[in-house]
């Protein structure tokens, strides 16, 4: 039987960061994933300044920035008007590009096994990790970072509590000027103001030479409107956000349209010896709230910088020891922030009551005032063309 100090199940963003951090720290790590190279998948496509600050603590911020495109400056629009032009603090990159960039940082000392973890037998001392092909690995600690794949957790008796089913839907696509050339803005966030459109906002940001669009909606996964969008995306977007053309000019939806719906859930029954869940394996967050990678980065940073060194330097791996991670105050604060922001954004976007309407108006006035103050103070940022990726680095995945 293969042996290791740590087995990581899943080599997406969470698992790859954990493997890099723990491998660099000198631990004997085995990373298990069925994909030797991460293939295109529609997930996070943008990292903001706060998320990058947490990523700095993992030692991997430079690797991600190297394959991402900075926005330089970002426009904010509501009700058909540009209200703010503020300094950009976001980096755009396809999810698989970010994952493969992090994978490229994993030390050679980390063993990669191309396979799938099917079950884990736990104990207070050693964990028996069973792969789908029958191979077994003995380890003191197993980190489950396999995202939305629930089969492994279900085999271990871990359940999901769905807090908000069909919470939101994200649509991703490229946008191009109808007459060719380039858009006049470096990046843009345009908010919807009609609750009946069931839309929060659209964000446009550069990934390499392309202008990427993420549209955030509150619809069920089987809503016929989503089929309508896939069949006639440009026309459906015109109808959904009629003020957008007045801001950016005429446009067309280009390339493949991809969608992703999300249930907000949290895993229950996770207090098991020698096994810890991180990222979406533990709980999900709403993409519209922009907190997904914040939660992933926070989970992995706290786990690898704080908890794993303590766990492996002391005897045993009982459930009481693992519970300290789930009770970590920084992690708990992040989880609470993600949940609160997800629900607050949904209410202010599609709520029809007087309170929701008042909050939308307050946001409009607040953003208008910030934009005017920047102009009066002469602090309006200078529009810049985002720096293109270095030669030889692709941001297309």
Secondary structure, DSSP 8 states (H G I E B T S, - for coil): -EEEEEEEE--SHHHHHHHHHHHHTT--EEEEES-SS-----S--EE-HHHHHHHHTTT-HHHHHTTSEE-SEEEEEETTEEEEEEE---EE--HHHHHHHHHTTS-TTSEEEES-EEEEE--SS-EEEEETTS-EEEEEEEEE--TT--HHHHHTT-EEEEEEEEEEEEEEEEEEETTSS--S-S-EEEE---GGG-EEEEEEEEETTEEEEEEEE---TT-HHHHHHHHSHHHHHHHHSTTHHHHH-SEEEEEEEEEEEEEEEEEES---TTEEE-GGGTB---GGGT-HHHHHHHHHHHIIIIIHHHHHHSS---HHHHHHHHT-HHHHHHHHHHHHHHHHHHHHHH--SHHHHHHHHHHHHHHHHHHHHHHHHT------------TT--S--
